[in-house]
Amino acid sequence: MAGNPSVRSEDLSSRMTRVARAVDDLLDSTLPPVVDGAEGRLFEAMRYATINGGKRMRPFLVQATAALFDVPESISLRVGVAVELIHGYSLVHDDLPCMDDDDLRRGKPACHIAYGESLAVLAGDALLPLAFEILTDPATHPDAAIRVALVSGLAQAAGARGMVGGQVLDLAAGDADMDAGEIARLERLKTGALIAFSCDAGAILGRADETERKALAGYAHDLGLAYQMADDLLDYEGDQDVVGKAVGKDAAQGKATFVAAMGADKAREQARLLAEQAAAHLDVFGDRAACLRDVAHFVVERGS
């Protein structure tokens, strides 16, 4: 397929900014409006946790992979918003004192600091089912089989064999010494599973063949590990004002990270190698995948 030439002509920064704004607009129209009373306070917390924050990397990956197959952006954005709602709920819960105990998220107080722990838990609980409500809506895709495949894929990525399972491994690790291979397995679940689904979602929407789907799976695997290595480096040497959250906590808490296992220089070198490998998986798509190749390099050079 030729792909959309107007999409290909955008540089990465402009395209990411445009998609992020579209995601915020769709979140605004999808999330419940704030009303008076206790219920309204919940709706406000849901909005606080999701709107106007982050790079929207996961929705962007859905949009960019779907664009390879000429999927209308109105469809891929809805799927991207569903992924972002799952990501948002996970961040709210990860920041809780019983989890990672972070007070700052995206440059502002974490949801539990702003709204209290109980309401933060409930806000996360409410964001989770809303994601699947979006995916089951015929407005997301007219083919019920596609909608079922998306629901199944996201459920697996977010659940015990994906993101939640990775968080359990992270908590269980404590201050134990883990080698790079063990950390990679943890991060493939905690961070990589949702990134992998974001790329596979574009393939599902585009009815990709087996070769194309395997290529995107390989890309997502290497991209997810590179992304986490970059995150570990940002915690190790980043600027809190730029990163938007507390830095230096991993080392202070003795957490298992790629930097702890490999050292900063080796982790940086490995992240760049993974970015190159991720880009190489996309050869089957030719020039149509130029944006996704740029993303692979962006994730390891970013400052936040």
Order of alpha helices (4+ residues) and beta strands (2+ residues): alpha-alpha-alpha-alpha-alpha-beta-beta-alpha-alpha-alpha-alpha-alpha-alpha-alpha-alpha-alpha-alpha-alpha-alpha
